[in-house]
Amino acid sequence: NPVMGEFIGAMAQIAKEWQAITMEVGKRGAQDPDEIGAAAFDYLWYTGYLAMAYWWARSVAAVHKSEHGDAYKAAKLETARFYFQRILPRAVAHGAAIRSGARTLLSLADEGFDS
């Protein structure tokens, strides 16, 4: 299905990056347990964006085979494109935050919070 190509390619790229990030966090976490906690928030967001991409791709595939009218199919396709082009790229920012590690998150001493 040529329509699916635009979604599968983008999702595959994010999934490949997610796999690499997962391995990186695991390796860093083996050396320093703080790395796991420091990555957790952004890792969950990243994973959520990837999961939603999967469900949007499935939705496009399902509607393409459905008996819905052309207007409904077009609306579903455009909504999926919106997600893939406007929302899914946010995963990249979460990936960068994950890769920044625990140091920048945990380096401020407790006294630094006193004002």
N, CA, C and O atoms as a Tinker XYZ file with bonds, in Angstrom:
   460  protein
     1  N      0.849000   -1.181000    0.000000    73     2
     2  CA     0.000000    0.000000    0.000000    64     1     3
     3  C      0.894000    1.244000    0.000000    63     2     4     5
     4  O      1.604000    1.482000    0.977000    81     3
     5  N      0.875000    2.030000   -1.057000    73     3     6
     6  CA     1.756000    3.198000   -1.135000    64     5     7
     7  C      1.465000    4.263000   -0.077000    63     6     8     9
     8  O      2.368000    4.993000    0.332000    81     7
     9  N      0.233000    4.354000    0.358000    73     7    10
    10  CA    -0.118000    5.341000    1.388000    64     9    11
    11  C      0.595000    5.017000    2.694000    63    10    12    13
    12  O      1.005000    5.923000    3.420000    81    11
    13  N      0.743000    3.738000    2.995000    73    11    14
    14  CA     1.358000    3.332000    4.256000    64    13    15
    15  C      2.845000    3.656000    4.315000    63    14    16    17
    16  O      3.404000    3.784000    5.404000    81    15
    17  N      3.492000    3.789000    3.161000    73    15    18
    18  CA     4.927000    4.033000    3.131000    64    17    19
    19  C      5.352000    5.246000    3.920000    63    18    20    21
    20  O      6.361000    5.208000    4.625000    81    19
    21  N      4.597000    6.323000    3.811000    73    19    22
    22  CA     4.981000    7.542000    4.530000    64    21    23
    23  C      4.903000    7.361000    6.040000    63    22    24    25
    24  O      5.635000    8.021000    6.778000    81    23
    25  N      4.043000    6.493000    6.502000    73    23    26
    26  CA     3.899000    6.264000    7.941000    64    25    27
    27  C      4.881000    5.211000    8.444000    63    26    28    29
    28  O      5.485000    5.378000    9.504000    81    27
    29  N      5.039000    4.149000    7.702000    73    27    30
    30  CA     5.928000    3.063000    8.123000    64    29    31
    31  C      7.377000    3.540000    8.205000    63    30    32    33
    32  O      8.095000    3.191000    9.142000    81    31
    33  N      7.804000    4.331000    7.231000    73    31    34
    34  CA     9.185000    4.828000    7.240000    64    33    35
    35  C      9.492000    5.682000    8.455000    63    34    36    37
    36  O     10.516000    5.495000    9.112000    81    35
    37  N      8.604000    6.620000    8.752000    73    35    38
    38  CA     8.809000    7.499000    9.910000    64    37    39
    39  C      8.767000    6.708000   11.208000    63    38    40    41
    40  O      9.574000    6.935000   12.109000    81    39
    41  N      7.825000    5.783000   11.298000    73    39    42
    42  CA     7.705000    4.985000   12.511000    64    41    43
    43  C      8.919000    4.073000   12.684000    63    42    44    45
    44  O      9.402000    3.899000   13.803000    81    43
    45  N      9.410000    3.499000   11.609000    73    43    46
    46  CA    10.588000    2.626000   11.688000    64    45    47
    47  C     11.811000    3.399000   12.162000    63    46    48    49
    48  O     12.617000    2.877000   12.932000    81    47
    49  N     11.954000    4.630000   11.710000    73    47    50
    50  CA    13.091000    5.457000   12.123000    64    49    51
    51  C     13.028000    5.743000   13.620000    63    50    52    53
    52  O     14.034000    5.623000   14.320000    81    51
    53  N     11.858000    6.119000   14.109000    73    51    54
    54  CA    11.698000    6.401000   15.540000    64    53    55
    55  C     11.886000    5.120000   16.354000    63    54    56    57
    56  O     12.484000    5.154000   17.429000    81    55
    57  N     11.386000    4.002000   15.855000    73    55    58
    58  CA    11.532000    2.724000   16.565000    64    57    59
    59  C     12.998000    2.303000   16.653000    63    58    60    61
    60  O     13.440000    1.798000   17.685000    81    59
    61  N     13.742000    2.506000   15.583000    73    59    62
    62  CA    15.170000    2.169000   15.588000    64    61    63
    63  C     15.911000    3.035000   16.606000    63    62    64    65
    64  O     16.769000    2.546000   17.340000    81    63
    65  N     15.579000    4.301000   16.643000    73    63    66
    66  CA    16.204000    5.209000   17.607000    64    65    67
    67  C     15.808000    4.837000   19.031000    63    66    68    69
    68  O     16.640000    4.891000   19.937000    81    67
    69  N     14.556000    4.463000   19.237000    73    67    70
    70  CA    14.070000    4.042000   20.556000    64    69    71
    71  C     14.864000    2.830000   21.041000    63    70    72    73
    72  O     15.244000    2.754000   22.210000    81    71
    73  N     15.108000    1.894000   20.144000    73    71    74
    74  CA    15.889000    0.707000   20.500000    64    73    75
    75  C     17.312000    1.096000   20.911000    63    74    76    77
    76  O     17.841000    0.570000   21.890000    81    75
    77  N     17.925000    2.008000   20.169000    73    75    78
    78  CA    19.281000    2.456000   20.502000    64    77    79
    79  C     19.299000    3.172000   21.848000    63    78    80    81
    80  O     20.188000    2.939000   22.667000    81    79
    81  N     18.321000    4.038000   22.078000    73    79    82
    82  CA    18.235000    4.763000   23.351000    64    81    83
    83  C     18.043000    3.780000   24.499000    63    82    84    85
    84  O     18.658000    3.933000   25.555000    81    83
    85  N     17.206000    2.786000   24.304000    73    83    86
    86  CA    16.970000    1.781000   25.342000    64    85    87
    87  C     18.276000    1.096000   25.734000    63    86    88    89
    88  O     18.553000    0.912000   26.920000    81    87
    89  N     19.068000    0.723000   24.752000    73    87    90
    90  CA    20.351000    0.074000   25.025000    64    89    91
    91  C     21.310000    1.031000   25.733000    63    90    92    93
    92  O     22.010000    0.635000   26.665000    81    91
    93  N     21.341000    2.286000   25.292000    73    91    94
    94  CA    22.230000    3.272000   25.915000    64    93    95
    95  C     21.877000    3.487000   27.380000    63    94    96    97
    96  O     22.759000    3.512000   28.239000    81    95
    97  N     20.594000    3.642000   27.664000    73    95    98
    98  CA    20.162000    3.855000   29.049000    64    97    99
    99  C     20.490000    2.624000   29.887000    63    98   100   101
   100  O     20.926000    2.751000   31.031000    81    99
   101  N     20.287000    1.451000   29.335000    73    99   102
   102  CA    20.621000    0.225000   30.059000    64   101   103
   103  C     22.095000    0.144000   30.406000    63   102   104   105
   104  O     22.452000   -0.222000   31.526000    81   103
   105  N     22.949000    0.480000   29.458000    73   103   106
   106  CA    24.397000    0.447000   29.699000    64   105   107
   107  C     24.805000    1.490000   30.735000    63   106   108   109
   108  O     25.581000    1.201000   31.645000    81   107
   109  N     24.275000    2.708000   30.590000    73   107   110
   110  CA    24.612000    3.753000   31.566000    64   109   111
   111  C     24.054000    3.408000   32.940000    63   110   112   113
   112  O     24.693000    3.666000   33.960000    81   111
   113  N     22.856000    2.822000   32.963000    73   111   114
   114  CA    22.232000    2.447000   34.224000    64   113   115
   115  C     22.988000    1.359000   34.958000    63   114   116   117
   116  O     22.955000    1.300000   36.187000    81   115
   117  N     23.667000    0.502000   34.222000    73   115   118
   118  CA    24.483000   -0.540000   34.852000    64   117   119
   119  C     25.665000    0.072000   35.598000    63   118   120   121
   120  O     26.138000   -0.495000   36.583000    81   119
   121  N     26.140000    1.221000   35.138000    73   119   122
   122  CA    27.256000    1.919000   35.776000    64   121   123
   123  C     26.781000    2.864000   36.879000    63   122   124   125
   124  O     27.460000    3.040000   37.891000    81   123
   125  N     25.607000    3.473000   36.674000    73   123   126
   126  CA    25.093000    4.474000   37.612000    64   125   127
   127  C     23.569000    4.381000   37.638000    63   126   128   129
   128  O     22.916000    4.772000   36.671000    81   127
   129  N     22.993000    3.872000   38.726000    73   127   130
   130  CA    21.540000    3.705000   38.802000    64   129   131
   131  C     20.754000    5.011000   38.627000    63   130   132   133
   132  O     19.588000    4.979000   38.233000    81   131
   133  N     21.376000    6.150000   38.914000    73   131   134
   134  CA    20.693000    7.430000   38.720000    64   133   135
   135  C     20.329000    7.669000   37.254000    63   134   136   137
   136  O     19.400000    8.421000   36.958000    81   135
   137  N     21.047000    7.041000   36.354000    73   135   138
   138  CA    20.772000    7.211000   34.924000    64   137   139
   139  C     19.368000    6.722000   34.557000    63   138   140   141
   140  O     18.704000    7.309000   33.702000    81   139
   141  N     18.930000    5.659000   35.200000    73   139   142
   142  CA    17.601000    5.111000   34.910000    64   141   143
   143  C     16.524000    6.116000   35.312000    63   142   144   145
   144  O     15.620000    6.415000   34.530000    81   143
   145  N     16.625000    6.626000   36.519000    73   143   146
   146  CA    15.645000    7.608000   36.983000    64   145   147
   147  C     15.686000    8.894000   36.183000    63   146   148   149
   148  O     14.647000    9.494000   35.906000    81   147
   149  N     16.883000    9.317000   35.813000    73   147   150
   150  CA    17.024000   10.559000   35.051000    64   149   151
   151  C     16.399000   10.437000   33.666000    63   150   152   153
   152  O     15.896000   11.420000   33.121000    81   151
   153  N     16.428000    9.250000   33.104000    73   151   154
   154  CA    15.879000    9.036000   31.758000    64   153   155
   155  C     14.384000    8.741000   31.772000    63   154   156   157
   156  O     13.719000    8.888000   30.746000    81   155
   157  N     13.848000    8.330000   32.908000    73   155   158
   158  CA    12.499000    7.758000   32.963000    64   157   159
   159  C     11.410000    8.650000   32.364000    63   158   160   161
   160  O     10.630000    8.186000   31.532000    81   159
   161  N     11.345000    9.903000   32.766000    73   159   162
   162  CA    10.275000   10.799000   32.308000    64   161   163
   163  C     10.284000   10.911000   30.785000    63   162   164   165
   164  O      9.264000   10.692000   30.132000    81   163
   165  N     11.430000   11.251000   30.237000    73   163   166
   166  CA    11.524000   11.431000   28.788000    64   165   167
   167  C     11.395000   10.106000   28.043000    63   166   168   169
   168  O     10.879000   10.070000   26.926000    81   167
   169  N     11.856000    9.033000   28.645000    73   167   170
   170  CA    11.732000    7.716000   28.018000    64   169   171
   171  C     10.258000    7.321000   27.882000    63   170   172   173
   172  O      9.849000    6.768000   26.861000    81   171
   173  N      9.480000    7.607000   28.904000    73   171   174
   174  CA     8.048000    7.298000   28.825000    64   173   175
   175  C      7.365000    8.124000   27.742000    63   174   176   177
   176  O      6.531000    7.603000   27.001000    81   175
   177  N      7.708000    9.396000   27.645000    73   175   178
   178  CA     7.144000   10.225000   26.575000    64   177   179
   179  C      7.535000    9.677000   25.210000    63   178   180   181
   180  O      6.692000    9.538000   24.324000    81   179
   181  N      8.811000    9.369000   25.046000    73   179   182
   182  CA     9.305000    8.841000   23.772000    64   181   183
   183  C      8.533000    7.570000   23.400000    63   182   184   185
   184  O      8.069000    7.421000   22.270000    81   183
   185  N      8.406000    6.673000   24.357000    73   183   186
   186  CA     7.696000    5.420000   24.133000    64   185   187
   187  C      6.235000    5.674000   23.777000    63   186   188   189
   188  O      5.676000    5.003000   22.910000    81   187
   189  N      5.628000    6.633000   24.440000    73   187   190
   190  CA     4.238000    6.978000   24.141000    64   189   191
   191  C      4.061000    7.503000   22.730000    63   190   192   193
   192  O      3.109000    7.133000   22.043000    81   191
   193  N      4.970000    8.361000   22.291000    73   191   194
   194  CA     4.895000    8.872000   20.916000    64   193   195
   195  C      5.032000    7.733000   19.910000    63   194   196   197
   196  O      4.326000    7.705000   18.902000    81   195
   197  N      5.929000    6.803000   20.179000    73   195   198
   198  CA     6.111000    5.660000   19.286000    64   197   199
   199  C      4.863000    4.773000   19.273000    63   198   200   201
   200  O      4.425000    4.331000   18.211000    81   199
   201  N      4.300000    4.518000   20.437000    73   199   202
   202  CA     3.091000    3.688000   20.514000    64   201   203
   203  C      1.929000    4.331000   19.752000    63   202   204   205
   204  O      1.191000    3.644000   19.047000    81   203
   205  N      1.771000    5.640000   19.896000    73   203   206
   206  CA     0.697000    6.325000   19.166000    64   205   207
   207  C      0.939000    6.283000   17.661000    63   206   208   209
   208  O     -0.014000    6.182000   16.889000    81   207
   209  N      2.181000    6.358000   17.236000    73   207   210
   210  CA     2.491000    6.246000   15.806000    64   209   211
   211  C      2.055000    4.878000   15.292000    63   210   212   213
   212  O      1.489000    4.760000   14.206000    81   211
   213  N      2.324000    3.863000   16.075000    73   211   214
   214  CA     1.908000    2.508000   15.696000    64   213   215
   215  C      0.392000    2.437000   15.529000    63   214   216   217
   216  O     -0.101000    1.888000   14.544000    81   215
   217  N     -0.343000    2.991000   16.488000    73   215   218
   218  CA    -1.806000    2.920000   16.413000    64   217   219
   219  C     -2.360000    3.776000   15.285000    63   218   220   221
   220  O     -3.357000    3.404000   14.666000    81   219
   221  N     -1.740000    4.906000   15.006000    73   219   222
   222  CA    -2.184000    5.705000   13.860000    64   221   223
   223  C     -1.916000    4.970000   12.555000    63   222   224   225
   224  O     -2.745000    5.013000   11.646000    81   223
   225  N     -0.787000    4.304000   12.444000    73   223   226
   226  CA    -0.497000    3.531000   11.230000    64   225   227
   227  C     -1.502000    2.391000   11.063000    63   226   228   229
   228  O     -1.967000    2.128000    9.954000    81   227
   229  N     -1.827000    1.732000   12.141000    73   227   230
   230  CA    -2.849000    0.670000   12.079000    64   229   231
   231  C     -4.198000    1.236000   11.676000    63   230   232   233
   232  O     -4.936000    0.621000   10.906000    81   231
   233  N     -4.512000    2.406000   12.200000    73   231   234
   234  CA    -5.786000    3.046000   11.869000    64   233   235
   235  C     -5.876000    3.357000   10.376000    63   234   236   237
   236  O     -6.913000    3.139000    9.749000    81   235
   237  N     -4.786000    3.867000    9.819000    73   235   238
   238  CA    -4.754000    4.167000    8.380000    64   237   239
   239  C     -4.926000    2.882000    7.572000    63   238   240   241
   240  O     -5.673000    2.856000    6.594000    81   239
   241  N     -4.243000    1.830000    7.977000    73   239   242
   242  CA    -4.363000    0.554000    7.264000    64   241   243
   243  C     -5.789000    0.015000    7.341000    63   242   244   245
   244  O     -6.321000   -0.495000    6.355000    81   243
   245  N     -6.401000    0.130000    8.510000    73   243   246
   246  CA    -7.757000   -0.387000    8.692000    64   245   247
   247  C     -8.779000    0.418000    7.897000    63   246   248   249
   248  O     -9.662000   -0.154000    7.258000    81   247
   249  N     -8.660000    1.734000    7.935000    73   247   250
   250  CA    -9.652000    2.557000    7.236000    64   249   251
   251  C     -9.521000    2.391000    5.730000    63   250   252   253
   252  O    -10.507000    2.499000    5.001000    81   251
   253  N     -8.319000    2.134000    5.269000    73   251   254
   254  CA    -8.101000    1.926000    3.835000    64   253   255
   255  C     -8.887000    0.711000    3.334000    63   254   256   257
   256  O     -9.365000    0.699000    2.200000    81   255
   257  N     -9.016000   -0.302000    4.182000    73   255   258
   258  CA    -9.729000   -1.529000    3.816000    64   257   259
   259  C    -11.216000   -1.475000    4.167000    63   258   260   261
   260  O    -11.968000   -2.385000    3.819000    81   259
   261  N    -11.639000   -0.424000    4.849000    73   259   262
   262  CA   -13.008000   -0.359000    5.356000    64   261   263
   263  C    -14.008000    0.060000    4.279000    63   262   264   265
   264  O    -13.642000    0.402000    3.154000    81   263
   265  N    -15.260000    0.020000    4.660000    73   263   266
   266  CA   -16.336000    0.435000    3.766000    64   265   267
   267  C    -16.767000    1.877000    4.028000    63   266   268   269
   268  O    -17.771000    2.328000    3.478000    81   267
   269  N    -16.032000    2.592000    4.846000    73   267   270
   270  CA   -16.354000    3.996000    5.108000    64   269   271
   271  C    -16.257000    4.792000    3.816000    63   270   272   273
   272  O    -15.591000    4.391000    2.861000    81   271
   273  N    -16.936000    5.924000    3.816000    73   271   274
   274  CA   -16.914000    6.788000    2.644000    64   273   275
   275  C    -15.574000    7.477000    2.456000    63   274   276   277
   276  O    -14.729000    7.487000    3.350000    81   275
   277  N    -15.400000    8.049000    1.281000    73   275   278
   278  CA   -14.140000    8.707000    0.935000    64   277   279
   279  C    -13.811000    9.868000    1.864000    63   278   280   281
   280  O    -12.645000   10.073000    2.201000    81   279
   281  N    -14.816000   10.631000    2.283000    73   279   282
   282  CA   -14.575000   11.779000    3.168000    64   281   283
   283  C    -14.021000   11.310000    4.512000    63   282   284   285
   284  O    -13.085000   11.906000    5.045000    81   283
   285  N    -14.597000   10.248000    5.051000    73   283   286
   286  CA   -14.124000    9.704000    6.323000    64   285   287
   287  C    -12.686000    9.204000    6.188000    63   286   288   289
   288  O    -11.840000    9.477000    7.040000    81   287
   289  N    -12.424000    8.471000    5.112000    73   287   290
   290  CA   -11.079000    7.948000    4.881000    64   289   291
   291  C    -10.062000    9.076000    4.734000    63   290   292   293
   292  O     -8.957000    8.997000    5.270000    81   291
   293  N    -10.437000   10.115000    4.011000    73   291   294
   294  CA    -9.536000   11.257000    3.820000    64   293   295
   295  C     -9.261000   11.960000    5.142000    63   294   296   297
   296  O     -8.131000   12.369000    5.408000    81   295
   297  N    -10.292000   12.102000    5.970000    73   295   298
   298  CA   -10.124000   12.757000    7.272000    64   297   299
   299  C     -9.197000   11.940000    8.167000    63   298   300   301
   300  O     -8.341000   12.500000    8.853000    81   299
   301  N     -9.364000   10.631000    8.161000    73   299   302
   302  CA    -8.507000    9.764000    8.980000    64   301   303
   303  C     -7.054000    9.864000    8.507000    63   302   304   305
   304  O     -6.132000    9.931000    9.321000    81   303
   305  N     -6.862000    9.873000    7.202000    73   303   306
   306  CA    -5.524000    9.968000    6.629000    64   305   307
   307  C     -4.863000   11.301000    6.981000    63   306   308   309
   308  O     -3.685000   11.336000    7.338000    81   307
   309  N     -5.613000   12.385000    6.883000    73   307   310
   310  CA    -5.055000   13.706000    7.201000    64   309   311
   311  C     -4.752000   13.841000    8.685000    63   310   312   313
   312  O     -3.775000   14.491000    9.059000    81   311
   313  N     -5.570000   13.242000    9.531000    73   311   314
   314  CA    -5.303000   13.286000   10.971000    64   313   315
   315  C     -4.035000   12.499000   11.298000    63   314   316   317
   316  O     -3.233000   12.922000   12.130000    81   315
   317  N     -3.861000   11.370000   10.650000    73   315   318
   318  CA    -2.633000   10.589000   10.840000    64   317   319
   319  C     -1.419000   11.379000   10.363000    63   318   320   321
   320  O     -0.379000   11.375000   11.021000    81   319
   321  N     -1.543000   12.044000    9.240000    73   319   322
   322  CA    -0.433000   12.871000    8.744000    64   321   323
   323  C     -0.100000   13.983000    9.738000    63   322   324   325
   324  O      1.069000   14.283000    9.978000    81   323
   325  N     -1.137000   14.586000   10.310000    73   323   326
   326  CA    -0.906000   15.609000   11.329000    64   325   327
   327  C     -0.077000   15.026000   12.464000    63   326   328   329
   328  O      0.908000   15.633000   12.887000    81   327
   329  N     -0.465000   13.854000   12.963000    73   327   330
   330  CA     0.272000   13.244000   14.063000    64   329   331
   331  C      1.725000   12.979000   13.667000    63   330   332   333
   332  O      2.645000   13.324000   14.408000    81   331
   333  N      1.927000   12.376000   12.517000    73   331   334
   334  CA     3.274000   11.998000   12.090000    64   333   335
   335  C      4.154000   13.207000   11.786000    63   334   336   337
   336  O      5.366000   13.155000   11.997000    81   335
   337  N      3.568000   14.281000   11.298000    73   335   338
   338  CA     4.374000   15.441000   10.916000    64   337   339
   339  C      4.494000   16.491000   12.013000    63   338   340   341
   340  O      5.479000   17.228000   12.047000    81   339
   341  N      3.517000   16.576000   12.907000    73   339   342
   342  CA     3.522000   17.634000   13.915000    64   341   343
   343  C      3.765000   17.145000   15.342000    63   342   344   345
   344  O      4.318000   17.882000   16.159000    81   343
   345  N      3.365000   15.934000   15.648000    73   343   346
   346  CA     3.464000   15.432000   17.022000    64   345   347
   347  C      4.633000   14.454000   17.186000    63   346   348   349
   348  O      5.444000   14.609000   18.100000    81   347
   349  N      4.722000   13.472000   16.328000    73   347   350
   350  CA     5.776000   12.452000   16.444000    64   349   351
   351  C      7.192000   13.029000   16.492000    63   350   352   353
   352  O      8.027000   12.479000   17.211000    81   351
   353  N      7.508000   14.103000   15.768000    73   351   354
   354  CA     8.877000   14.645000   15.854000    64   353   355
   355  C      9.280000   15.100000   17.259000    63   354   356   357
   356  O     10.469000   15.275000   17.528000    81   355
   357  N      8.326000   15.290000   18.145000    73   355   358
   358  CA     8.652000   15.669000   19.523000    64   357   359
   359  C      9.459000   14.580000   20.225000    63   358   360   361
   360  O     10.179000   14.860000   21.184000    81   359
   361  N      9.342000   13.361000   19.758000    73   359   362
   362  CA    10.116000   12.258000   20.337000    64   361   363
   363  C     11.614000   12.539000   20.245000    63   362   364   365
   364  O     12.378000   12.131000   21.120000    81   363
   365  N     12.032000   13.230000   19.195000    73   363   366
   366  CA    13.458000   13.536000   19.004000    64   365   367
   367  C     13.981000   14.388000   20.163000    63   366   368   369
   368  O     15.093000   14.166000   20.644000    81   367
   369  N     13.191000   15.354000   20.610000    73   367   370
   370  CA    13.604000   16.195000   21.742000    64   369   371
   371  C     13.726000   15.364000   23.014000    63   370   372   373
   372  O     14.647000   15.567000   23.805000    81   371
   373  N     12.809000   14.440000   23.209000    73   371   374
   374  CA    12.900000   13.570000   24.386000    64   373   375
   375  C     14.122000   12.659000   24.290000    63   374   376   377
   376  O     14.758000   12.364000   25.302000    81   375
   377  N     14.448000   12.221000   23.093000    73   375   378
   378  CA    15.660000   11.425000   22.905000    64   377   379
   379  C     16.908000   12.203000   23.283000    63   378   380   381
   380  O     17.814000   11.663000   23.918000    81   379
   381  N     16.957000   13.468000   22.895000    73   379   382
   382  CA    18.107000   14.314000   23.243000    64   381   383
   383  C     18.199000   14.503000   24.754000    63   382   384   385
   384  O     19.293000   14.474000   25.318000    81   383
   385  N     17.065000   14.695000   25.408000    73   383   386
   386  CA    17.062000   14.852000   26.864000    64   385   387
   387  C     17.544000   13.571000   27.544000    63   386   388   389
   388  O     18.309000   13.629000   28.507000    81   387
   389  N     17.106000   12.434000   27.053000    73   387   390
   390  CA    17.545000   11.152000   27.613000    64   389   391
   391  C     19.055000   11.019000   27.481000    63   390   392   393
   392  O     19.740000   10.623000   28.424000    81   391
   393  N     19.558000   11.350000   26.317000    73   391   394
   394  CA    20.990000   11.193000   26.056000    64   393   395
   395  C     21.846000   12.194000   26.821000    63   394   396   397
   396  O     23.059000   12.008000   26.923000    81   395
   397  N     21.249000   13.241000   27.357000    73   395   398
   398  CA    22.039000   14.201000   28.134000    64   397   399
   399  C     22.485000   13.608000   29.462000    63   398   400   401
   400  O     23.411000   14.123000   30.089000    81   399
   401  N     21.840000   12.535000   29.898000    73   399   402
   402  CA    22.279000   11.817000   31.086000    64   401   403
   403  C     21.835000   12.443000   32.396000    63   402   404   405
   404  O     21.136000   13.457000   32.426000    81   403
   405  N     22.261000   11.810000   33.469000    73   403   406
   406  CA    21.850000   12.210000   34.812000    64   405   407
   407  C     22.625000   13.407000   35.339000    63   406   408   409
   408  O     22.138000   14.120000   36.215000    81   407
   409  N     23.822000   13.635000   34.817000    73   407   410
   410  CA    24.679000   14.681000   35.375000    64   409   411
   411  C     23.978000   16.036000   35.405000    63   410   412   413
   412  O     23.974000   16.699000   36.443000    81   411
   413  N     23.398000   16.453000   34.311000    73   411   414
   414  CA    22.776000   17.782000   34.271000    64   413   415
   415  C     21.527000   17.849000   35.134000    63   414   416   417
   416  O     21.141000   18.928000   35.582000    81   415
   417  N     20.900000   16.723000   35.368000    73   415   418
   418  CA    19.686000   16.700000   36.176000    64   417   419
   419  C     19.995000   16.677000   37.668000    63   418   420   421
   420  O     19.247000   17.239000   38.467000    81   419
   421  N     21.091000   16.031000   38.043000    73   419   422
   422  CA    21.378000   15.787000   39.457000    64   421   423
   423  C     22.619000   16.500000   39.978000    63   422   424   425
   424  O     23.043000   16.231000   41.102000    81   423
   425  N     23.211000   17.392000   39.206000    73   423   426
   426  CA    24.483000   17.989000   39.616000    64   425   427
   427  C     24.344000   19.098000   40.657000    63   426   428   429
   428  O     25.311000   19.378000   41.365000    81   427
   429  N     23.207000   19.724000   40.776000    73   427   430
   430  CA    23.043000   20.820000   41.733000    64   429   431
   431  C     22.980000   20.264000   43.154000    63   430   432   433
   432  O     22.161000   19.394000   43.450000    81   431
   433  N     23.844000   20.768000   44.028000    73   431   434
   434  CA    23.860000   20.333000   45.425000    64   433   435
   435  C     22.587000   20.792000   46.130000    63   434   436   437
   436  O     21.945000   21.751000   45.703000    81   435
   437  N     22.232000   20.108000   47.199000    73   435   438
   438  CA    21.025000   20.453000   47.952000    64   437   439
   439  C     21.017000   21.916000   48.378000    63   438   440   441
   440  O     19.971000   22.565000   48.380000    81   439
   441  N     22.191000   22.430000   48.739000    73   439   442
   442  CA    22.285000   23.819000   49.193000    64   441   443
   443  C     21.901000   24.798000   48.084000    63   442   444   445
   444  O     21.491000   25.925000   48.363000    81   443
   445  N     22.029000   24.380000   46.858000    73   443   446
   446  CA    21.688000   25.239000   45.730000    64   445   447
   447  C     20.207000   25.547000   45.644000    63   446   448   449
   448  O     19.806000   26.468000   44.931000    81   447
   449  N     19.389000   24.793000   46.358000    73   447   450
   450  CA    17.950000   25.034000   46.350000    64   449   451
   451  C     17.531000   26.036000   47.419000    63   450   452   453
   452  O     16.383000   26.478000   47.438000    81   451
   453  N     18.458000   26.397000   48.313000    73   451   454
   454  CA    18.154000   27.404000   49.340000    64   453   455
   455  C     18.155000   28.779000   48.699000    63   454   456   457
   456  O     19.034000   29.093000   47.896000    81   455
   457  N     17.178000   29.598000   49.047000    73   455   458
   458  CA    17.201000   30.952000   48.497000    64   457   459
   459  C     17.156000   31.978000   49.584000    63   458   460
   460  O     17.167000   33.177000   49.302000    81   459
